[in-house]
Amino acid sequence: MNILYLHGLKSKLSSAKRKVLEQYGNVYAPDIDYSRDHIQYGEVLQQFPKTEFNVIIGSSMGALNAYIISNWIGRPALLFNPPLSKHPWSTMFPKEKFSRGDASKQLLLGARDEVVNPQETLSYIGNHLYNHELVIKIDPQLGHRIPVDVFKAEVKDFFDKICQ
């Protein structure tokens, strides 16, 4: 299984989280400079022209791009605190690149997130529902950063669902 992981703004995939992901497959985690553009789904995929990704996982700004890539290539996504409400809905659904697969989404929102407002994200999703399966979890104690134990539990839950 090929896993595309997209880090957040001014962040990288930690070795502890990489280790969690490597239990499920090959991990591709490009370094992304979001300072020039927040939306970089095309540039990300151009780095891996011969790689077929089975799932996309992202955190914060990476979750925004993971959402778009999931829609573009028709693959499931696990999204941690995606700032969806900060960008036009039309951006979220580029013309499909491949035949549609399972583009289900699992989102984890931190109720105490001071960077990406979970209420805005929920409102945004509620106003723009699409025909994918969408699982939304809200952790009342979670802020913007995702601790390794929470990351590990969410990744396990995600793969348990998609590998049934």
Secondary structure, 3 states (H helix, E strand, C coil): CEEEEECCCCCCCCHHHHHHHHCCCEEECCCCCCCCCCCCHHHHHHCCCCCCCCEEEEECHHHHHHHHHHHHHCCCEEEECCCHHHCCHHHHCCCCCCCCCCCCEEEEEECCCCCCCHHHHHHHHHHCCCCCCEEEEEECCCCCCCCHHHHHHHHHHHHHHHCC
